[in-house]
Amino acid sequence: MLLQKGGRKVNTTVKIKQWLHKNEHRGIKLLQQLVQENSVRENESSAQAVIIEKCRKLGLELDIWEIGSDELKEHQAFYCDRKDFSGTPNVVAVKKGSGGGKSIILNGHIDVVPEGNEKDWIHHPYSAVVENGKLYGRGSTDMKGGTVALLLAMEAISSVGVQLKGDIIFQSVIEEESGGAGTLAAILRGYKADGAIIPEPTNMKIFPKQQGSMWFRITVKGKSAHGGTRYEGVNAIEKSILVMNALNRLEKMRNDQITDPLYKNIPIPIPINIGKITSGQWPSSVPDLAWIEGRIGVAPHEKMEDAAVQLETCLKELADVDPWFKEFPAEVEWFGARWQPGNLETNHELIQTVAKAYKKVKGIEPVIEASPWGTDGGLLANVGNTPVVVIGPGVTAAAHDVNEYIELKEVFTAAEVIAEAIMNWCEIRDEQGD
């Protein structure tokens, strides 16, 4: 890609790379500022303030608003137990193109998961310490490193004098970790595009397909009795083991049906995870109730309703395993967050554009896989009718873990790849050639 400048043609890819290298210190400082702001759920405002300041310096058209409208809460894709969104805004910043090119959404979430036990961290979880080429801190990988890559890509394009035909719509949303209310609010506000990039930590693999998921709570009934005569009762914990065994069988059955080659390196494409068990009030009593909470993965091609029916049917069939469940069936409640699946064909133009950009920057073919977890991409695709590619810096294993970190060089590599993809997707105005 060449840009006419001062009577000579200059390779914009080289200029982008040079600008990013020259401004590494600024990019690292921005990432440190973001990581140092604890932006767990309901505390996102200070980190959003950093984003807003940066977008203003870039001269972008800002739209800052608090989500929570009736339209949002009544939408069929809204699954969120948070009642009050005041003080924690969504941020959208637009760089208008000259017209005639394709538009793109660059979507990142500002919320992070809780840090857990601070004593387990080598450094304070919000220190943003840089050590041996890594920046440590909660949210560094998931996904403030990716958000900084987006901002650097946009700034690099402008700084080297590139003017685009298509619009760039940068989004810093809240509530991704709890089901995507922030992105859904942006869609309902009218933000849609010809394509979208979400820089979640994929280790720079390209994810055209994304797993969805739903949370469930199963109530298992027993019969209380004194622990000394426990044989007169029915232990709800013991019955819960039968439920969990049934869920394991369901998981195997569902995953045996996955034949998509993009899942060949993923041991369990759509897991069923048990995340919480609650039962009993007294050590010397037989518990009469137990609650199992978890999440079921939803395949990219699958309807969420169909996955729910399969789990519900699995529970009904427990009556064939143990007569107890005929009279006291396990009951399921679907609650909390949901992440919609995403399913973009690998031959889609957006995939090809990003893959071409990756190869130009890295010199090798990208790895294209299916995502093992959900993102806001399902909402952008299914509600916003916007094709989505997930690609970003950082390894999945570091996300949500203690001592979360990101390799800084990968942030700048991601920025370079994303900048190249943006220029090809949105098109350069008065481009002189390739």
Secondary structure, DSSP 8 states (H G I E B T S, - for coil): -EEEETTEEEEHHHHHHHHHHHTHHHHHHHHHHHHHS--BTT--HHHHHHHHHHHHHTT-EEEEE----HHHHTSTT--------TT--EEEEEE---SSS--EEEEEE--B-----GGG-SS-TT---EETTEEESTTIIIIIHHHHHHHHHHHHHHHTT--BSS-EEEEEES-GGGT-HHHHHHHHTT---S-EEE--SSTT-EEEEE-EEEEEEEEEE-B-EEGGGGGGSB-HHHHHHHHHHHHHHHHHHHHHT---GGGTT-S-SS-EEEEEEEE-S-TTEE-SEEEEEEEEEE-TTS-HHHHHHHHHHHHHGGGGT-THHHHS--EEEEEEEEE--EE--TTSHHHHHHHHHHHHHHSS---EEEESS--THHHHHHTT---EEE--SS-GGGTTSTT-EEEHHHHHHHHHHHHHHHHHHH-BTT--B-
